[in-house]
Amino acid sequence: MLLTDITVATYWITNPDNIVIDNRSGGSEWYGFWYEIKEHPDGPSATSDICPMGLKLGEFRGNSAHSNGRFGLRIFEMVPR
């Protein structure tokens, strides 16, 4: 199992260039919103042709997270350019 399989999130976002507006997360065992940005996709979609880590951060506003087991928002492996 991958770490993402055992530490679940209500919203698991692997591409930073998304628009995430007016969502709610409550009662997740681990995270509300989890941005897990990798250098390249892995698993069944593995390819070195896509580099999410090099994309701009999209819009994130009006969201709320409460009563989650760990964090409301977790950003993992964001590397500034």
C-alpha positions as CSV (number, residue, x, y, z in Angstrom):
1,M,0.0,0.0,0.0
2,L,1.0,3.6,-0.6
3,L,1.1,6.2,2.1
4,T,-1.9,7.8,0.3
5,D,-3.9,4.6,0.7
6,I,-3.6,4.6,4.5
7,T,-3.6,8.3,5.3
8,V,-6.8,9.4,3.6
9,A,-8.1,12.9,2.8
10,T,-11.5,14.2,1.8
11,Y,-9.8,16.1,-1.1
12,W,-6.5,14.6,-2.5
13,I,-5.0,17.0,-5.0
14,T,-2.0,15.9,-7.1
15,N,-2.0,18.7,-9.7
16,P,-1.4,22.2,-8.2
17,D,-3.0,23.9,-11.2
18,N,-6.6,23.4,-10.1
19,I,-9.4,25.7,-9.0
20,V,-10.7,24.6,-5.6
21,I,-13.5,26.9,-4.5
22,D,-16.2,26.7,-1.8
23,N,-15.7,23.1,-0.7
24,R,-16.2,21.6,2.8
25,S,-14.4,18.8,4.6
26,G,-15.5,17.5,7.9
27,G,-14.7,14.4,9.9
28,S,-11.9,12.9,7.7
29,E,-9.8,10.4,9.6
30,W,-6.6,12.3,8.5
31,Y,-6.7,15.4,6.2
32,G,-9.3,17.7,4.8
33,F,-7.4,19.0,1.8
34,W,-4.1,17.3,0.9
35,Y,-1.9,18.7,-1.9
36,E,0.6,16.0,-2.7
37,I,2.7,17.4,-5.5
38,K,5.3,14.9,-6.9
39,E,7.9,15.5,-9.5
40,H,6.1,13.0,-11.9
41,P,3.0,10.9,-11.6
42,D,3.4,7.4,-10.2
43,G,1.3,4.2,-10.1
44,P,-0.8,3.2,-13.1
45,S,-0.5,6.8,-14.6
46,A,3.3,6.9,-14.2
47,T,5.1,9.0,-16.8
48,S,8.1,11.3,-16.9
49,D,6.4,13.5,-19.5
50,I,4.3,15.3,-16.9
51,C,5.8,17.4,-14.1
52,P,3.2,18.7,-11.6
53,M,5.9,20.2,-9.4
54,G,6.7,22.7,-12.2
55,L,3.1,24.0,-12.5
56,K,1.7,27.1,-11.0
57,L,-0.5,26.9,-7.9
58,G,-4.1,27.4,-8.9
59,E,-6.9,29.1,-7.0
60,F,-7.9,27.9,-3.5
61,R,-10.5,30.0,-1.7
62,G,-13.7,29.8,0.3
63,N,-12.9,26.3,1.5
64,S,-13.3,25.1,5.0
65,A,-12.1,22.0,7.0
66,H,-13.1,21.0,10.5
67,S,-13.0,18.0,12.8
68,N,-10.3,16.2,10.7
69,G,-8.1,13.7,12.5
70,R,-4.8,15.5,11.6
71,F,-4.8,18.7,9.5
72,G,-7.4,20.7,7.6
73,L,-4.8,21.5,4.9
74,R,-1.6,19.6,4.2
75,I,0.8,20.6,1.5
76,F,3.4,17.9,0.9
77,E,6.5,18.3,-1.2
78,M,5.9,21.8,-2.6
79,V,9.3,23.0,-3.7
80,P,9.6,26.7,-4.5
81,R,11.1,27.6,-7.9
